[in-house]
Amino acid sequence: MCDQDHFDDDKRDFEARGMVTRRQFGALLGAGVAMMLPRVANAAPVTESEVTVTTPDGTADCYFVHPATGTAPAVLIWPDIFGLRPAFRQMGKRLAESGYSVLVVNPFYRVKKAPTASNGAATPIPELRPLMAALNETTQMTDAKAFIAWLDRQPSVAKNKKVGTQGYCMGGPIAFRTAAAVPDRVGAVASFHGGGLVIPQPNSPHLQASKTRAQFLIQIADNDDQRAPDEKNVLKATFAEAKLPAEIEVYTGSAHGWCPPDSGVYNEPAAEKAWARLLVLYSKALA
């Protein structure tokens, strides 16, 4: 879910509480500039590069970052509707500094190379909806297979470790479908304020993901839970029935989009808690 009305409501609420002004919001986000994330303790030196990945539909521009020496478990990151940008490069680099080989993708490569949002995370969402509408179950799953196959060809990726995948907003259901597309490789799935995890169709992402053997971390924004209060219960019941480990939590006081540091509703304490839980998931599932 990337709802412009809700996004604007959240931003106005932050402004009303003095957490961010409209001028600050524009200054921070207008050029896609991210706030600085907290530094990683004992950060590993990393190697980073812009790469292209061949898929059945063309070539995807992506950001790849990994520890400078040795091998590490692979992680595939699906951004939100604002796409591949400095904030997600920063998040990918931070994860690599924690010991992972990370590919952050441009999910809209079929239409244009990154940056795909003209004004970063301040871009009006109606401007971006056509990009999101061009993606579907088929494109998501074929892309997932291509990206993970590419990762498995990289010398920095540990082939004897499972792959992790994480998605933000619209990337949440894509991460679920990534596990369904490559069930033998994906061992961990994380969704941050993912929209569309549960839909009333047989191919709902949560049903597809429940047929895998992955472990799950599902982090729900407080206001998303207020709009769809039963979704967390459906997720809990589905993964419990499938006997799959799943940590499902509503982040009190958070608004949809609270994790990326360039978001107008970025909530650092909640984002850091979410990040810590992600590292716990990967330490268990990708060991």
N, C-alpha and C positions, 0 to 999 in steps of 0.2 A: 504494500500500500504506500503510495506517494501522493497524498491528498493535499493539493495546494491550500484548500480552505483550512485544514487542520494544521498544516505547516505554518501558515500565517498566524493562526490563532496562538500557536505555541510561541512564536516569536514575539507577538504582542504581549503575551503573558510575561515573558522574560523581561521585556522592556518595562512593563508596569512594576515589576518587582525590583527594578534597578540592576538587573544582572547583566544587561547589555543594552546599549542605546542603538537606535536606528543608524546613527552616524558611525558608531563603532562597528556595527554589523557590516555596513557597506565597506568600511575601510579594511576590515579583516578579510572579507570574502570576495570583494569585487574582482580581485585579480587571482582568486583561487589560493590566496595565501593562508596557510594553516597556522594556528597557534602551536607553540612548541610543546611537544609531549614531554612528560618527565623522562629523564634519562634512565637507561637500563643499567642496573648495578652489574659490574663485571662484564660490560658489553663486549661481545666478540667482535674483532675487526671483520668488516664485511667487504664484499665485492659487489658492485651494483652496475646494471646496464639496462639500456633500452633494447628490447628484442622483438622479433616478429615470429609468430607461430602460425604455421600453415594449418588450416582447417578445411573441411569439405567445401566451405563457402568462400574461401579466400585466405587472406593473411591478417592476423590480429596483431595490433601493436600492444605491447605489454611491458611491464617493468619487472625485472628479475634481480633479486638480491639474495645473497647467501653468505655464510661464513667464509672467510678468505682461505681457510685451510680445512682439509678433511671433508667428510660427508655429513649430511644432516637430513632429517625427515623433511619431505616436501609439504608445502602448504599452498593451496590455491585460494586466492581471495577474489570474491565477487563484490565490486563496489555498489553503492546505492545509485539512484537515478542520475546523480550529478557526475558519475563516471570516474574514470582514471584521472587523477589530478594530484597536486602536491600533497594534500592531506593523506591520501591513500599510499602514495610513495613513502611518506614519513611513517605511516603505520606498518607498511611492509618492511621497511628498514629496521624498525624497532623490533619486529618479530624475528628478523634474521639475526639481529644482535643477541637475541635470546636463544639462538641455536637452531634455526630452521632455514631451509631453502625455499624462498617465497616467490611466487609468481602472482602479480597483481594485474588483472586483465582489463582491457577495454571491451566491455560486452557489446558495444555498439559499432564495432569495427566494420561491419557490413555497410554502414552508412557513412561514417567519417572517422578519421583518426582523432585521438585525444589531443587537445581537450574537446569534449563534446558538449559541454555546458558553457555558453558564451560568457557568462558572468560568474563562473565558479559555483559555489554552493548558494549564491544569492540569485541564481537564475530562476525565473518564474517556472514552476513545474509544468504548466500547460505547454510551454515551449519544448519541453522534453518528452512529453507523453508519446508523441509519434515514434521516438526512438525505442521506448519501452514496448510499445504496441507491436513493433516489428519482431519482437522475440516471442518464442512460444516453447512448448515442451520439447519439440524436436530440435530446435536450434540450441536450446540449453543443454540437452543431453549429448548432441554431437560435438558441441564445443567442449563440454566437460571431458569427453573421451580424448579429444585432440590435445587439450591442455595438459592432461595428466600423462598422456603418451609422450609429449614433449618434455615434461619434467623428468620422466623416467629415462630419457636419453642424456640427461645432464650429468657430468662427472661429480658435481657437488651434491647430488641427491642420493641418499641411502636407499638402495633398492630392497634391503631387508627390513625396512621400517614401513609401516602403513602411512598413507597420505592423509593429511588433514585438509578440510575446506571450511571456509567461513564466508558468510554473506551478510550484507547490511541492507535493510529496507527491502527493495525488490530482489537483492542478492540472497536473502534468506531462503526463499523457495528454490532458487537456483542451486544453492548449496545442498539442499535436500535432494534435488534431482541429480546432482553430481554423484552422490552416494549411490543412488539407484542406477546410474549409468555405468559406474565402475565399482561394483560392490566388492570385488575381490581386492581392490587397492585402498579404498577409502575406509579409514578406521575411526575418524572423528569428524563431527559436523557441528559447527556453531552458527547460530542465527542471532543477530543483533537487531532488535526492533524490526524483525522480518514481517513483511505484509504478504498475505496470500498463502500462508503455510497450510491453512485449512480451508478448502473450498468444497462445495457440495457436488463433487463429481468423482467418479471412480479413479481418475488419475490425479487426485489431490496430492500435492507434494508430501504431505505427512503420511499418507497411505503408501506412497512409493518408497519413502525413506524407511518405513517400518518393516519393509521386506529385506533390509540389509542386515549387516552385523556390526554396524558402527555404534559408537557412543555419541551422545548428543548433549549439547549445551544450548538452551533456548532462553533468550533473555528478552523480556517483553516490557515495552514502555508502559508506564503507569496509565497514561491517557489512552493508549491503544487497548489496554485491558478494560478500561471503562467503556469503550465503544463496543468491545466484543468480549464480555466477561466470561463466556463459556469456552472460548478457544483454548485457554490453558488447561481446562478440564478434559477436553477432547484429546489434546496432545498427551496429557498424563495417562489417560486411559489407553490410548492407542499404543504408546511405547511400553506401558506396563504389560499389556496383553501380548506384545511381541517379545517381552522379556529382554528389552534393550535398555541399557543404562541411559537415563535422560535426566539432566538437571534442568528444571523448568522454573523460572523465577520472574515475578513481576518486580521491576525496580521502582520502588515507591518514590514519588516526586520527580520521576524522569519523564521527559516528553519524547515523542517519536523523533528519532534522529539524534539521540543524545550522545552517541559514541564518537563519530568523526570530529577531530578537533577544529575543523572549519565550519561546523554546523552552527546555525544561529541559536540552537537550543543545547549546545554542548554543555554537559554536566560533568566536570572533571572528577569529583569524588565517585559518582556512579560509574563513569567510564573506566576509572582505574579499578574499581571492584570487578567490573565486567572483564577487563583485561587480565586481572589476576586469576579469575575463574577459567578463562581461556587457557592460560598457561598450565593450570592444573589439569585440565582436560587433555591437552597435548602431552603432558608429562606421563600420563597414564596410558593413553590410547596409542601414542606413536612411539612408545619406548621400545 
